[in-house]
Amino acid sequence: MAFLTFDVHHNKRQAYVTMGLLLAVMLAFPFFAAQYGNSWVRIIDIALLYIMLALGLNIVVGFAGLLDLGYIAFFAVGAYLTGLFSSPQFAALLESVVNYHPAIGESLVALFGPDIQQNGIHLSVWAIVPLAGLVAALFGALLGAPTLKLRGDYLAIVTLGFGEIIRIFMNNLNDPINFTNGPQGINMIDPIRIFGVSLAGEAGSQSTVYIGSYGMPSVNAYYFLFLFLCIATIFVTSRLQHSRLGRAWVAIREDEIAAKAMGINTRNVKLLAFSMGASFGGVAGAMFGAFQGFVSPESFSLTESIAVLAMVVLGGIGHIPGVVLGGVLLAALPEVLRHVVEPAQMAMFGKVIIEAEVLRQLLYGLALVAIMLVRPAGLWPSPNKEDRPNVANAREEEQEAAAV
């Protein structure tokens, strides 16, 4: 058994070294990329938010095997909650209530005070984040409840409809009571603050965040926050995967009838998958709203849901490292192509033959098709079986060593 113990410890040590090196590279990335402009760091900021989304969707699609094409709706819920409670939009909401229902409006003004009627509510995003997670989880349960008996294509169609319903609501909930400001969206959303320090930079700082005498670009500050949140999300989803609940999700994914026969309450377990996956989407949406400072219905279209689902499928369904890889590639690849398409044409042909946007979408689609043809199980698929050392072989080797 000595060889077996050595092999296990060696694998653990190698994994820790790999994770340490990867973390060091990720921490150093913004300082290296800043030499080529802040836009590259901003691209990775958005990619980290999409990784959080993909990890949440992986709970529903990867662990529980439930196809969800409306996941972006939970992202929208978190973003609009931030917009409503962290901007002047609440003042517009009160004004519309006063105009439409004077008695109710006057009661709300008396309750909240005249200052909120003029400037709106400006809650800290850290108070909104748990609220966004809870509300998104509630919406996830509302989506899951009527779809418990649906599978495959039927489930996909229902979830697609749910996502479109949320987007249409966000687009039209500006009359008679102005909740979302309609197609114009909500702007002037407060930036994220940590211990009183604005991650967008104070007025007149040219988007520079100062911590004492040290200053860094705003996109770098957001990068470290989103990186921390991604690591926390990876840790939580990994613990969920190996928990009793995670095993139940996998059992349902492999054979729902057998899982039910073994005593698993498939109804409650499915609802938990929808709710927990949705809560990660709500938190990511709250971060997105504060980061952008503006939200509108166009940010939550069906194509965004498909893009997040593609991250899970392309990386490797149910495999957390694969989902992270898929999220990085699909979130960053379109933006990288946007920056290199025109310069590459100018270098090769001396002029732009195909418009950057058209060629970018073409190359993006071809890359997806090529990857799925070469790696149909994903770039980093989940292993079919755990990498366990062969105990019988280890014992034979130990006996041979003893004999020698």
PyMOL commands that set and color helices and strands:
alter all, ss='L'
color gray80, all
select helices_A, chain A and resi 2-36+38-63+72-85+89-100+102-112+114-119+125-147+152-172+182-184+218-241+244-254+256-261+266-292+297-300+302-315+320-349+356-374+391-403
alter helices_A, ss='H'
color red, helices_A
select strands_A, chain A and resi 186-187+193-194+197-198+208-211+214-217+294-295
alter strands_A, ss='S'
color yellow, strands_A
deselect
rebuild
show_as cartoon
